Amino acid sequence: GAGVSQSPSNKVTEKGKDVELRCDPISGHTALYWYRQRLGQGLEFLIYFQGNSAPDKSGLPSDRFSAERTGESVSTLTIQRTQQEDSAVYLCASSLIVGGEQYFGPGTRLTVT
Amino acid sequence: EDKVVQSPLSLVVHEGDTVTLNCSYEVTNFRSLLWYKQEKKAPTFLFMLTSSGIEKKSGRLSSILDKKELSSILNITATQTGDSAIYLCAVESRTGNQFYFGTGTSLTVIP
């Protein structure tokens, strides 16, 4: 595809349920990033993947958050036992190399009721 | 197709110079425009603009939105080497509450 895609675009879930968010990066991009943006706030870094290296998980807000990436392709962000404070837009971006220009997907808006 | 375009793609200036970064957009059902500074992996929020013609200012940085022209500018006066970064522009659409990011302007400030 031409750009980064994310699915679903919107997700409403009940508190306590698990959710899985998907990101398809631009083909050939080795770096992939997940961010969270709460209403009215700036981007909050969550995790990034670089090639086959172990991911940098320093930004994950709690152990309920985890992410995986298969090689240099699709990534999934999983949130277990969702809480209302998890409500936000979750953005994925990819870049050719770490530190390069990032191309963002449209985001997944998660609402936890 | 919704899109955000930033210019220039990259810029090299000397300390003390003033720079103007541009962001233009074609986004359905505009809600807000945001500017970020990205030095490493996590962009830092700078401004959120929702109203046309009202300048937002923070130190040497300022930004203004022109909804008629579907654009925004980010000005940095008296640049310093610490201003070297990628500056990202993003637009939020009310339709699906989606964000559209430009690819950024890479600014390098040399001593």
Interface residues (C-beta under 8 A of the other chain):
Chain A: S9 N10 Y33 Y35 Q37 G40 Q41 G42 L43 E44 F45 Y48 D56 G59 V89 L91 A93 V98 G99 E101 Q102 Y103 F104 P106 G107 R109
Chain B: L34 Y36 Q38 K40 K41 A42 P43 T44 F45 M48 I86 L88 A90 G96 N97 Q98 F99 Y100 F101 T103 G104 S106
